[in-house]
Amino acid sequence: MVFVLAFASACGFSPNMATIDAPAVDTAIDAHSDASIDIPWAVDQTSGKACPANSSQWASFIEKKQLGISLPGGIWSLQDAGGTLVDDVGTTGLVPSNTDSSTYRQDVVGWSRLSVAASGGQNTTFSNNVAADLPDVSTTSMTVLLYYATAKAPSLTRSVLFAGSGTAASAAEVGIDASSHFRFTVGATSAVGTVDHGTSVVPIILKLDHTHLQQRLTVDRELITFTYSALNSSRGLLLGAAHNQTPDGRWLYMVAWYGSAAELTDTQLDALQTALGW
């Protein structure tokens, strides 16, 4: 009934490039294009991964890369110095709980970009379950793209990302186990990947497509999925401890699409990851 499928960059700055307002750790260049072309979106200076910072940058990125997708409805830089994690285009600020000064602007190996962080086995969360932007997961589609790393494998399964709110019957949860395998849970149905993702930053894509009855988790192109499981009514988005405590985690960048804009095909999601530099 449940099955798992597994599929299996440094960037310099050219003086010819135009820069724009973006987080200080990012440079507005394209790591994969001719240096004579000005590219107005942020790219992490060390990893070379694209991190478009706002709607204008995303619009340029989508057009240049010919992705044929809609603009995200939520963008979180996760570079905040404290307090609520700001949604740069929407209303879904993520409110902190059980945090301290060591939670914010933490270094990540191999990246100039900083992160929000949590220690293993804590109840640290950033969440919102009231914003008008957020869809009802029982009726409306939602796709989340997250750059994430686990600094050390947890001793038990821990929570990374949560869409929806409340009980398991009304939410989807992304977790990671003691073997650094990612776990995907929707309602009462779970599946676990087979790839050890180690401590490197990986792109996580959580897709809840209500129209096409698809619920999929992709971690650095490892696909974890199962037969569609209907969810009860709820709305919400959470980083960190949900139904389990936190891993020793680092969250670097996140965007989300809602409604029909979230119903991205596998081909579109693959092209998106490639365009971002993964």
Buried (B, 14 or more C-beta within 10 A) or exposed (E): EEEBEEEEEEBEEEEEBEEBEBBEBBBBBBBBEEBEEBBBBBBBBBBBBBBBBBBBBBBBBBEBBEBEBBBBBBBBBBBBEEEEBBBBBBEBBBBBEBBEEEBBBBEBEBBBBBBBBBBBBBBBBBBBBEBEBBBBBBEBBBBBBBBBBBBEBBEEBBBBBBBBBEEBBBBBBBBBBEBBBBBBBBBEBBBBBEBEBEBEBBBBBBBBBBEEEBBBBBBBBBBBBBEBBEBBEBBBBBBBBBEBBBBBBBBBBBBBBBBEBBBBBEEEBBBBBEBBBB
